[in-house]
Amino acid sequence: MTDQNTHNRFCEANGCPCFGTMSNSTAGWDHGAKYYCFLHFGCKPGRAHEITNELQRLGWLVKITQTIRARGGERDWDKLEAAAAKEIRLNQSIHLLRGDHESLQKWLYRLEDTLRFACSQARQEEIAVPPQGEEDEKAVQS
């Protein structure tokens, strides 16, 4: 590989901490193609901001998945995995620790599925606020 056919760019969605890996274009980075992460690629209009917010909130998990993709299986992997486990514990998410007999690839898929699920649920967890005046009308009727 040469510097001309590799890239180190983030997703085109404004503020997204993930790497851009998917595009509709065949032009390539050097010809203006826009690349998105696996969560922003093809998302519904208006959802990009919610997805980005959730990815920023879970930035620690995004960094772990990026580390696995970039350095998984390297000679010093034990140290990197220990650092990832420490970060998972600090974020009180021990259910995301790598299982005893879980392959690195399966662990990565599970962590990315966690990100996918969190981004799909982000909007549903917003607090519903009643339109102004609705509470006043209910109080008057009581």
VOZAGU-492946 format. One line per field, with one value per residue (C-alpha): residue in three letters; x, y, z. Coordinates in nm, 2 decimals, m for minus. Layout:
BEGIN
type: [ALA:...]
u: [X:...]
v: [Y:...]
w: [Z:...]
This chain:
BEGIN
type: [MET:THR:ASP:GLN:ASN:THR:HIS:ASN:ARG:PHE:CYS:GLU:ALA:ASN:GLY:CYS:PRO:CYS:PHE:GLY:THR:MET:SER:ASN:SER:THR:ALA:GLY:TRP:ASP:HIS:GLY:ALA:LYS:TYR:TYR:CYS:PHE:LEU:HIS:PHE:GLY:CYS:LYS:PRO:GLY:ARG:ALA:HIS:GLU:ILE:THR:ASN:GLU:LEU:GLN:ARG:LEU:GLY:TRP:LEU:VAL:LYS:ILE:THR:GLN:THR:ILE:ARG:ALA:ARG:GLY:GLY:GLU:ARG:ASP:TRP:ASP:LYS:LEU:GLU:ALA:ALA:ALA:ALA:LYS:GLU:ILE:ARG:LEU:ASN:GLN:SER:ILE:HIS:LEU:LEU:ARG:GLY:ASP:HIS:GLU:SER:LEU:GLN:LYS:TRP:LEU:TYR:ARG:LEU:GLU:ASP:THR:LEU:ARG:PHE:ALA:CYS:SER:GLN:ALA:ARG:GLN:GLU:GLU:ILE:ALA:VAL:PRO:PRO:GLN:GLY:GLU:GLU:ASP:GLU:LYS:ALA:VAL:GLN:SER]
u: [0.00:0.11:0.01:m0.20:m0.44:m0.49:m0.67:m0.69:m1.01:m1.31:m1.67:m1.82:m2.10:m2.02:m1.84:m1.85:m1.56:m1.56:m1.36:m1.53:m1.52:m1.83:m1.92:m2.17:m1.89:m1.62:m1.42:m1.20:m1.08:m0.85:m1.13:m1.38:m1.58:m1.75:m1.70:m1.92:m1.89:m2.11:m2.36:m2.41:m2.39:m2.74:m2.91:m3.24:m3.24:m3.24:m3.09:m2.72:m2.71:m2.86:m2.62:m2.32:m2.43:m2.46:m2.12:m1.97:m2.13:m1.99:m1.65:m1.46:m1.63:m1.56:m1.19:m1.19:m1.34:m1.09:m0.80:m0.92:m0.95:m0.62:m0.41:m0.59:m0.36:m0.04:0.25:0.16:m0.21:m0.24:m0.15:m0.41:m0.68:m0.60:m0.64:m0.97:m1.09:m1.00:m1.20:m1.50:m1.49:m1.46:m1.77:m1.96:m2.02:m1.86:m2.11:m1.89:m1.57:m1.43:m1.55:m1.30:m1.35:m1.46:m1.25:m1.13:m1.35:m1.66:m1.58:m1.54:m1.87:m2.04:m1.90:m2.00:m2.35:m2.37:m2.29:m2.55:m2.81:m2.73:m2.76:m3.09:m3.23:m3.10:m3.42:m3.66:m3.49:m3.54:m3.78:m4.11:m4.21:m4.57:m4.65:m4.67:m5.02:m5.13:m5.05:m5.24:m5.55:m5.54:m5.51:m5.81:m6.02:m5.95]
v: [0.00:0.35:0.68:0.75:0.46:0.48:0.73:0.84:1.04:1.06:1.02:1.31:1.36:1.67:1.58:1.21:1.04:0.73:0.67:0.71:0.37:0.36:0.57:0.57:0.70:0.52:0.83:0.79:1.03:1.22:1.29:1.43:1.13:1.15:0.86:0.79:0.55:0.23:0.41:0.73:0.56:0.56:0.69:0.86:1.24:1.42:1.13:1.21:1.46:1.22:0.94:1.17:1.28:0.92:0.83:1.13:1.02:0.67:0.80:0.56:0.26:0.41:0.43:0.07:m0.05:0.16:0.01:m0.34:m0.28:m0.11:m0.31:m0.63:m0.93:m0.72:m0.83:m0.59:m0.67:m0.79:m0.44:m0.28:m0.53:m0.46:m0.08:m0.15:m0.36:m0.08:0.17:m0.06:m0.10:0.27:0.32:0.06:m0.16:m0.49:m0.68:m0.55:m0.72:m0.99:m1.33:m1.61:m1.80:m1.51:m1.44:m1.09:m1.06:m1.17:m0.93:m0.64:m0.73:m0.73:m0.39:m0.25:m0.40:m0.22:0.11:0.03:m0.04:0.27:0.49:0.33:0.39:0.74:0.92:0.68:0.77:1.14:1.28:1.37:1.73:1.82:2.12:2.44:2.50:2.14:2.11:2.43:2.30:1.97:2.16:2.38:2.08:1.90]
w: [0.00:m0.07:0.08:m0.23:m0.19:0.19:0.40:0.75:0.75:0.97:0.88:0.68:0.93:1.12:1.45:1.41:1.59:1.36:1.05:0.72:0.55:0.32:0.02:m0.27:m0.50:m0.69:m0.73:m0.41:m0.15:m0.37:m0.62:m0.37:m0.27:0.07:0.31:0.61:0.91:0.92:1.14:0.93:0.59:0.45:0.77:0.74:0.68:1.01:1.21:1.16:1.44:1.69:1.58:1.62:1.97:2.08:1.93:2.11:2.43:2.38:2.25:2.49:2.31:1.97:2.06:2.17:1.84:1.65:1.85:1.78:1.41:1.39:1.63:1.72:1.73:1.74:1.96:2.24:2.22:2.58:2.71:2.47:2.57:2.94:2.87:2.69:2.99:3.23:3.02:3.00:3.38:3.44:3.23:3.43:3.13:3.24:3.01:2.72:2.85:2.61:2.70:2.80:2.47:2.25:1.94:1.88:1.57:1.76:2.04:1.79:1.62:1.96:2.05:1.72:1.76:2.09:1.92:1.65:1.90:2.11:1.81:1.70:2.05:2.10:1.98:2.17:2.50:2.47:2.74:2.59:2.69:2.65:2.43:2.63:2.77:2.78:3.15:3.23:3.05:3.24:3.57:3.48:3.39:3.72]
